[in-house]
Amino acid sequence: MDEPIGIFDSGIGGVTVLKEIVKILPKENYIYYSDSANNPYGDKKDSEIIEICDKIVNKLINEKCKAIVIACNTASAKASKYLREKYKNIPIIAIEPAYKMVYDNSYEKPTLVMATKGTIESEKFNLLFKKYNNHKTYLLPCIGLADIIESGDTNKIKNYLNKNLGIYKNRIENVVLGCTHYPLIKKEIMQSLGDEIQFFDGATSLARHLKNILEEKEMLNKKKNKNQNIIFIDTSTKKDIRVLKEKRFYEYLKKDL
């Protein structure tokens, strides 16, 4: 197998990022590391997040990954600087909330940023927010939502959204999905906020950026890849499980988001 691209998240949410990367880089092989055992990251201390991410990056490097994608906004905000300084010989691409996209495309409209508590309180996000603030933005720390999405309990998801988004119904036109889990529940969010909202997330921009980095470093796989490998490693059972066609992840990878 040609050297894969390593992608990690605190659970299944990063599959929304993997989906966009595969569209843009179909010839590459991938290892997706789902750290469900430690989900959610957003409620953890910075030092704990950094330690967790450091161990994951080590594992992906040992798997001969040629580049690492941090597909978790909280991990990106808290650990990307440390990881880039420690692992200088491998490209590390990190996702971030797509708030600048609102500034570029829909500045005048009222906006809701949905993210983990850790992301909203992070220095990285606050610098982004202050730079592109449209002064019509509400910041909503969605404590526990990623964990509920991870569980797959539809009723709990709907109850959570109705309780926490109700006050914004028909008042919001832009929604920034600041956690990679949230694109998995776009339909449910629309049911709580109204059908006219426009979603923004950073997955497509990250995928393009990854391609540019690999092109610059002449690391793209240019050969035909008829048997593309997407390997999933899941920590939900407290040990790594390696499978080529793990049903849960492939369902989300094929889902129309």
C-alpha positions in Angstrom: 0.0 0.0 0.0 1.3 3.5 -0.9 1.9 5.8 2.1 -1.5 6.8 3.4 -2.8 10.1 4.8 -3.7 9.8 8.4 -6.8 11.5 9.7 -8.0 11.6 13.3 -10.9 12.9 15.3 -12.5 12.3 18.7 -15.0 9.9 17.0 -17.1 9.5 13.9 -17.4 13.2 13.1 -14.1 13.4 11.2 -15.6 11.1 8.5 -17.3 14.3 7.2 -13.8 15.7 6.6 -12.6 12.4 5.1 -15.5 12.4 2.7 -14.4 15.8 1.3 -10.7 14.8 1.1 -11.5 11.6 -0.8 -13.5 13.7 -3.4 -10.5 15.9 -4.0 -7.8 13.2 -3.6 -9.3 10.0 -4.9 -6.0 8.3 -5.7 -4.7 8.4 -2.1 -5.0 5.8 0.6 -6.2 6.7 4.1 -6.1 5.7 7.8 -8.9 7.1 9.8 -8.4 7.1 13.6 -11.6 7.4 15.6 -10.8 8.1 19.2 -14.3 7.3 20.5 -13.0 6.1 23.8 -11.9 9.7 24.7 -14.9 11.5 23.2 -15.7 14.3 23.7 -12.4 16.3 23.6 -14.2 19.6 24.2 -14.7 19.0 27.9 -11.0 18.1 28.6 -8.1 20.2 29.9 -5.7 21.5 27.3 -2.8 19.4 28.6 -4.9 16.2 28.4 -6.0 17.0 24.8 -2.4 17.6 23.8 -1.2 14.3 25.4 -4.0 12.4 23.6 -3.3 13.9 20.2 0.4 13.4 20.6 -0.1 9.7 21.1 -2.4 9.4 18.1 0.0 11.3 15.8 2.8 8.9 17.0 0.7 5.9 16.1 -0.2 7.3 12.6 3.5 8.1 11.9 4.3 4.5 12.9 1.7 3.5 10.3 3.9 5.3 7.7 1.4 8.1 7.1 2.9 10.8 4.9 0.7 13.6 6.2 -1.6 14.0 9.2 -5.0 15.7 9.2 -6.5 16.9 12.5 -10.2 16.5 11.8 -11.4 17.8 15.1 -11.9 21.5 15.8 -11.1 21.2 19.5 -7.9 19.2 18.9 -6.9 21.7 16.2 -7.4 24.7 18.5 -5.6 23.1 21.5 -2.9 20.9 20.0 -2.0 21.8 16.4 0.7 24.3 17.4 2.4 21.8 19.7 2.2 19.0 17.2 3.7 21.0 14.4 6.6 22.1 16.5 7.3 18.5 17.7 6.8 16.8 14.3 8.4 19.2 11.9 9.1 16.6 9.2 5.5 15.7 8.4 2.8 18.0 7.1 0.0 18.5 9.8 -3.1 20.1 8.4 -5.7 21.2 11.0 -9.4 22.1 10.5 -10.9 25.2 12.0 -14.4 26.7 12.3 -15.4 28.3 9.0 -16.2 31.7 10.4 -14.2 33.5 7.8 -16.5 31.9 5.1 -19.3 33.9 6.7 -17.3 37.1 6.4 -16.5 36.3 2.7 -19.9 35.1 1.6 -22.7 36.2 3.9 -21.4 38.9 6.2 -24.7 40.9 6.7 -26.8 37.9 8.0 -27.3 36.8 11.6 -25.0 33.9 12.4 -24.9 31.1 14.9 -21.6 29.4 15.7 -22.2 25.9 17.1 -19.0 24.4 18.6 -17.7 22.6 21.6 -17.0 24.6 24.8 -13.2 24.0 24.2 -13.3 25.4 20.7 -15.3 28.5 21.6 -13.0 29.3 24.6 -9.8 28.7 22.6 -7.4 31.4 21.8 -7.2 30.3 18.2 -11.0 30.6 17.6 -11.2 33.9 19.5 -8.5 35.5 17.3 -10.5 34.3 14.2 -13.7 35.6 15.7 -12.4 39.1 16.6 -10.9 39.5 13.1 -14.0 38.6 11.2 -16.8 39.4 13.6 -20.0 40.6 11.8 -21.5 41.8 15.1 -24.5 39.7 14.4 -23.1 36.5 15.7 -24.2 34.2 18.6 -21.7 31.7 20.0 -23.3 28.5 21.3 -21.1 26.0 23.2 -22.9 22.7 22.5 -21.8 20.8 25.6 -22.4 17.1 25.2 -23.8 17.2 21.7 -20.9 15.4 20.0 -21.2 12.7 22.6 -24.9 12.3 21.8 -24.2 12.2 18.0 -21.6 9.6 18.7 -24.2 7.4 20.4 -26.5 7.6 17.4 -29.6 8.2 19.6 -31.9 10.2 17.2 -34.4 11.1 19.9 -31.8 12.5 22.2 -30.3 14.5 19.3 -33.7 16.0 18.5 -34.5 16.8 22.2 -31.1 18.4 22.7 -31.5 20.6 19.6 -35.0 21.6 20.4 -34.0 22.6 23.9 -30.8 24.5 22.9 -31.7 26.0 19.5 -35.3 26.9 20.2 -34.5 30.6 21.0 -32.8 31.0 17.7 -35.6 29.6 15.5 -36.3 31.9 12.5 -33.7 34.4 13.8 -30.6 32.9 12.2 -29.6 32.7 8.5 -26.0 31.4 8.8 -24.9 28.4 10.9 -21.2 27.7 11.4 -20.7 24.0 12.2 -17.7 24.3 14.4 -17.4 20.6 15.2 -17.0 17.8 12.6 -19.7 15.8 14.2 -22.4 18.4 13.5 -22.6 18.0 9.6 -24.0 14.6 10.4 -27.2 16.2 11.8 -27.8 19.0 9.4 -31.4 18.0 8.7 -32.2 17.9 12.5 -30.6 21.3 12.9 -32.8 22.7 10.1 -35.8 21.3 11.8 -35.0 23.2 14.9 -33.9 26.5 13.3 -35.9 26.7 10.0 -35.4 25.6 6.4 -33.7 28.8 5.1 -30.4 28.6 7.0 -27.1 28.3 5.2 -24.4 26.0 6.6 -20.7 26.7 6.8 -18.0 24.1 7.7 -14.3 23.9 7.1 -14.1 20.4 5.5 -13.9 21.5 1.8 -11.4 24.2 2.4 -9.2 21.8 4.4 -9.3 19.3 1.6 -8.1 21.8 -0.9 -5.4 23.0 1.4 -4.2 19.5 2.0 -4.0 18.9 -1.8 -2.0 22.1 -2.2 0.4 21.2 0.5 1.0 17.7 -1.0 1.5 19.2 -4.5 4.1 21.7 -3.2 6.0 18.9 -1.4 5.6 16.5 -4.4 3.9 14.0 -2.2 0.7 13.3 -4.2 0.1 9.7 -5.3 -0.1 10.1 -9.1 -0.5 6.4 -9.9 -3.8 4.7 -10.6 -5.4 3.4 -7.5 -8.0 0.8 -8.4 -8.0 -0.7 -4.9 -8.1 2.3 -2.7 -7.6 1.5 1.0 -9.5 3.3 3.7 -8.5 1.7 7.0 -10.5 2.6 10.1 -9.1 2.3 13.6 -11.6 2.7 16.4 -10.8 3.0 20.1 -14.3 2.6 21.4 -13.6 -0.8 22.8 -10.5 0.5 24.6 -8.2 -1.1 22.1 -7.4 -0.5 18.4 -9.6 -2.4 16.0 -8.3 -2.5 12.4 -10.9 -3.3 9.8 -11.2 -2.5 6.1 -15.0 -2.3 5.9 -16.3 -1.3 9.3 -20.0 -0.8 8.8 -20.5 2.2 11.0 -17.9 4.4 9.3 -18.8 3.4 5.8 -22.4 4.3 6.4 -21.4 7.8 7.3 -18.8 8.0 4.5 -21.6 7.3 2.0 -24.2 9.5 3.7 -25.5 12.5 1.7 -24.6 15.4 4.0 
